[in-house]
Amino acid sequence: MIHLKWNETDTVKQVTCVHTNAEKYMVENVLTKGQTYDVKNETEEFYFVVDNKGRVSGFYKDYFQEQ
């Protein structure tokens, strides 16, 4: 259950949100276009970032651009 300690772990890298145009989910409620987010973990398809609500959440990589 490593995901329970992601808020306490070091930041892997930072990414910038490039859009919030989600087909299925309400991403605009937790991400802001142009804002930089701390990545706590990543998989092949997702970044797990600290969102606008202060929680670690998983989002598709296509919402972000690496710095």
MARFI-642887 format. One record per atom (N, C-alpha, C): residue in one letter; x, y, z; atom name. Coordinates in pm, whole numbers, plus 50000, padded with zeros to 5 digits. Example, Ala and Ser with C-alpha at 12.3 -4.5 7.8 and 13.67 -1.06 7.14 Angstrom:
<koldrens>
+------+-------+-------+-------+-------+
: lofi :  east : north :    up : timar :
+------+-------+-------+-------+-------+
:    A : 51319 : 49431 : 50780 :     N :
:    A : 51230 : 49550 : 50780 :    CA :
:    A : 51320 : 49670 : 50780 :     C :
:    S : 51285 : 49775 : 50708 :     N :
:    S : 51367 : 49894 : 50714 :    CA :
:    S : 51290 : 50003 : 50787 :     C :
+------+-------+-------+-------+-------+
</koldrens>
This chain:
<koldrens>
+------+-------+-------+-------+-------+
: lofi :  east : north :    up : timar :
+------+-------+-------+-------+-------+
:    M : 50083 : 49882 : 50000 :     N :
:    M : 50000 : 50000 : 50000 :    CA :
:    M : 50088 : 50125 : 50000 :     C :
:    I : 50179 : 50127 : 49905 :     N :
:    I : 50273 : 50238 : 49893 :    CA :
:    I : 50203 : 50371 : 49865 :     C :
:    H : 50087 : 50367 : 49801 :     N :
:    H : 50016 : 50489 : 49765 :    CA :
:    H : 49972 : 50571 : 49886 :     C :
:    L : 49964 : 50509 : 50003 :     N :
:    L : 49923 : 50580 : 50123 :    CA :
:    L : 50030 : 50677 : 50173 :     C :
:    K : 50154 : 50658 : 50129 :     N :
:    K : 50265 : 50743 : 50174 :    CA :
:    K : 50318 : 50835 : 50064 :     C :
:    W : 50251 : 50846 : 49950 :     N :
:    W : 50300 : 50928 : 49839 :    CA :
:    W : 50309 : 51075 : 49876 :     C :
:    N : 50221 : 51127 : 49960 :     N :
:    N : 50230 : 51267 : 50000 :    CA :
:    N : 50358 : 51296 : 50075 :     C :
:    E : 50412 : 51197 : 50143 :     N :
:    E : 50533 : 51215 : 50223 :    CA :
:    E : 50661 : 51190 : 50145 :     C :
:    T : 50653 : 51128 : 50027 :     N :
:    T : 50772 : 51093 : 49951 :    CA :
:    T : 50825 : 51214 : 49874 :     C :
:    D : 50949 : 51200 : 49829 :     N :
:    D : 51011 : 51305 : 49750 :    CA :
:    D : 50945 : 51316 : 49613 :     C :
:    T : 50952 : 51436 : 49558 :     N :
:    T : 50898 : 51460 : 49424 :    CA :
:    T : 50992 : 51401 : 49320 :     C :
:    V : 50938 : 51324 : 49227 :     N :
:    V : 51018 : 51261 : 49122 :    CA :
:    V : 51060 : 51366 : 49019 :     C :
:    K : 50964 : 51447 : 48976 :     N :
:    K : 50987 : 51555 : 48880 :    CA :
:    K : 50867 : 51646 : 48881 :     C :
:    Q : 50872 : 51750 : 48798 :     N :
:    Q : 50758 : 51840 : 48786 :    CA :
:    Q : 50710 : 51841 : 48642 :     C :
:    V : 50579 : 51853 : 48626 :     N :
:    V : 50518 : 51860 : 48494 :    CA :
:    V : 50419 : 51977 : 48492 :     C :
:    T : 50394 : 52029 : 48372 :     N :
:    T : 50301 : 52140 : 48355 :    CA :
:    T : 50176 : 52090 : 48284 :     C :
:    C : 50060 : 52129 : 48333 :     N :
:    C : 49933 : 52091 : 48271 :    CA :
:    C : 49915 : 52172 : 48143 :     C :
:    V : 49889 : 52103 : 48032 :     N :
:    V : 49873 : 52171 : 47903 :    CA :
:    V : 49728 : 52182 : 47860 :     C :
:    H : 49641 : 52099 : 47916 :     N :
:    H : 49497 : 52110 : 47886 :    CA :
:    H : 49417 : 52032 : 47989 :     C :
:    T : 49290 : 52062 : 47998 :     N :
:    T : 49198 : 51990 : 48087 :    CA :
:    T : 49076 : 51941 : 48010 :     C :
:    N : 49093 : 51918 : 47881 :     N :
:    N : 48984 : 51874 : 47795 :    CA :
:    N : 48966 : 51722 : 47805 :     C :
:    A : 48898 : 51678 : 47906 :     N :
:    A : 48877 : 51535 : 47927 :    CA :
:    A : 48748 : 51492 : 47860 :     C :
:    E : 48751 : 51375 : 47799 :     N :
:    E : 48631 : 51322 : 47735 :    CA :
:    E : 48532 : 51266 : 47835 :     C :
:    K : 48584 : 51208 : 47942 :     N :
:    K : 48499 : 51131 : 48031 :    CA :
:    K : 48495 : 51184 : 48174 :     C :
:    Y : 48602 : 51247 : 48220 :     N :
:    Y : 48613 : 51287 : 48360 :    CA :
:    Y : 48614 : 51438 : 48374 :     C :
:    M : 48589 : 51488 : 48494 :     N :
:    M : 48587 : 51631 : 48520 :    CA :
:    M : 48725 : 51675 : 48573 :     C :
:    V : 48821 : 51677 : 48486 :     N :
:    V : 48959 : 51708 : 48522 :    CA :
:    V : 48975 : 51856 : 48557 :     C :
:    E : 48896 : 51943 : 48499 :     N :
:    E : 48910 : 52087 : 48524 :    CA :
:    E : 48881 : 52125 : 48669 :     C :
:    N : 48820 : 52036 : 48746 :     N :
:    N : 48794 : 52063 : 48888 :    CA :
:    N : 48919 : 52048 : 48975 :     C :
:    V : 49019 : 51973 : 48927 :     N :
:    V : 49137 : 51946 : 49010 :    CA :
:    V : 49269 : 51984 : 48944 :     C :
:    L : 49267 : 52020 : 48816 :     N :
:    L : 49387 : 52064 : 48745 :    CA :
:    L : 49362 : 52201 : 48684 :     C :
:    T : 49467 : 52281 : 48671 :     N :
:    T : 49458 : 52412 : 48610 :    CA :
:    T : 49559 : 52419 : 48496 :     C :
:    K : 49511 : 52456 : 48379 :     N :
:    K : 49599 : 52467 : 48262 :    CA :
:    K : 49708 : 52570 : 48290 :     C :
:    G : 49833 : 52532 : 48261 :     N :
:    G : 49946 : 52621 : 48281 :    CA :
:    G : 50014 : 52609 : 48417 :     C :
:    Q : 49953 : 52539 : 48510 :     N :
:    Q : 50010 : 52523 : 48643 :    CA :
:    Q : 50107 : 52405 : 48647 :     C :
:    T : 50210 : 52416 : 48728 :     N :
:    T : 50309 : 52310 : 48744 :    CA :
:    T : 50273 : 52224 : 48864 :     C :
:    Y : 50286 : 52093 : 48846 :     N :
:    Y : 50250 : 51997 : 48950 :    CA :
:    Y : 50368 : 51906 : 48983 :     C :
:    D : 50376 : 51864 : 49109 :     N :
:    D : 50478 : 51771 : 49155 :    CA :
:    D : 50434 : 51628 : 49126 :     C :
:    V : 50521 : 51551 : 49062 :     N :
:    V : 50494 : 51411 : 49032 :    CA :
:    V : 50550 : 51326 : 49145 :     C :
:    K : 50465 : 51248 : 49207 :     N :
:    K : 50506 : 51161 : 49317 :    CA :
:    K : 50537 : 51020 : 49269 :     C :
:    N : 50475 : 50979 : 49160 :     N :
:    N : 50498 : 50847 : 49102 :    CA :
:    N : 50450 : 50851 : 48958 :     C :
:    E : 50500 : 50760 : 48876 :     N :
:    E : 50452 : 50754 : 48738 :    CA :
:    E : 50456 : 50611 : 48689 :     C :
:    T : 50364 : 50582 : 48599 :     N :
:    T : 50360 : 50453 : 48531 :    CA :
:    T : 50373 : 50481 : 48383 :     C :
:    E : 50359 : 50380 : 48304 :     N :
:    E : 50369 : 50396 : 48159 :    CA :
:    E : 50261 : 50488 : 48104 :     C :
:    E : 50145 : 50489 : 48167 :     N :
:    E : 50029 : 50562 : 48116 :    CA :
:    E : 49988 : 50683 : 48201 :     C :
:    F : 50025 : 50684 : 48330 :     N :
:    F : 49975 : 50785 : 48423 :    CA :
:    F : 50087 : 50858 : 48497 :     C :
:    Y : 50058 : 50984 : 48535 :     N :
:    Y : 50135 : 51056 : 48635 :    CA :
:    Y : 50048 : 51062 : 48760 :     C :
:    F : 50109 : 51043 : 48876 :     N :
:    F : 50040 : 51061 : 49003 :    CA :
:    F : 50093 : 51191 : 49062 :     C :
:    V : 50010 : 51295 : 49058 :     N :
:    V : 50052 : 51429 : 49096 :    CA :
:    V : 49971 : 51479 : 49215 :     C :
:    V : 50026 : 51580 : 49282 :     N :
:    V : 49952 : 51648 : 49388 :    CA :
:    V : 49863 : 51750 : 49319 :     C :
:    D : 49732 : 51726 : 49320 :     N :
:    D : 49638 : 51811 : 49247 :    CA :
:    D : 49603 : 51937 : 49325 :     C :
:    N : 49508 : 52016 : 49273 :     N :
:    N : 49469 : 52144 : 49336 :    CA :
:    N : 49406 : 52126 : 49474 :     C :
:    K : 49356 : 52008 : 49503 :     N :
:    K : 49295 : 51982 : 49633 :    CA :
:    K : 49395 : 51929 : 49735 :     C :
:    G : 49523 : 51915 : 49694 :     N :
:    G : 49626 : 51867 : 49784 :    CA :
:    G : 49636 : 51717 : 49797 :     C :
:    R : 49566 : 51645 : 49712 :     N :
:    R : 49567 : 51499 : 49714 :    CA :
:    R : 49652 : 51447 : 49600 :     C :
:    V : 49708 : 51329 : 49617 :     N :
:    V : 49779 : 51263 : 49508 :    CA :
:    V : 49676 : 51189 : 49425 :     C :
:    S : 49668 : 51225 : 49297 :     N :
:    S : 49571 : 51166 : 49206 :    CA :
:    S : 49640 : 51126 : 49077 :     C :
:    G : 49588 : 51024 : 49011 :     N :
:    G : 49645 : 50977 : 48885 :    CA :
:    G : 49573 : 51036 : 48766 :     C :
:    F : 49653 : 51084 : 48669 :     N :
:    F : 49599 : 51143 : 48547 :    CA :
:    F : 49677 : 51091 : 48427 :     C :
:    Y : 49610 : 51081 : 48312 :     N :
:    Y : 49679 : 51041 : 48190 :    CA :
:    Y : 49791 : 51139 : 48159 :     C :
:    K : 49899 : 51088 : 48103 :     N :
:    K : 50015 : 51171 : 48073 :    CA :
:    K : 49987 : 51276 : 47966 :     C :
:    D : 49883 : 51256 : 47885 :     N :
:    D : 49858 : 51352 : 47777 :    CA :
:    D : 49806 : 51487 : 47827 :     C :
:    Y : 49774 : 51499 : 47956 :     N :
:    Y : 49734 : 51628 : 48012 :    CA :
:    Y : 49855 : 51715 : 48046 :     C :
:    F : 49975 : 51657 : 48041 :     N :
:    F : 50093 : 51726 : 48092 :    CA :
:    F : 50207 : 51732 : 47991 :     C :
:    Q : 50299 : 51822 : 48020 :     N :
:    Q : 50422 : 51835 : 47943 :    CA :
:    Q : 50537 : 51837 : 48045 :     C :
:    E : 50638 : 51757 : 48019 :     N :
:    E : 50753 : 51755 : 48109 :    CA :
:    E : 50833 : 51880 : 48095 :     C :
:    Q : 50896 : 51920 : 48203 :     N :
:    Q : 50977 : 52043 : 48201 :    CA :
:    Q : 51121 : 52011 : 48168 :     C :
+------+-------+-------+-------+-------+
</koldrens>
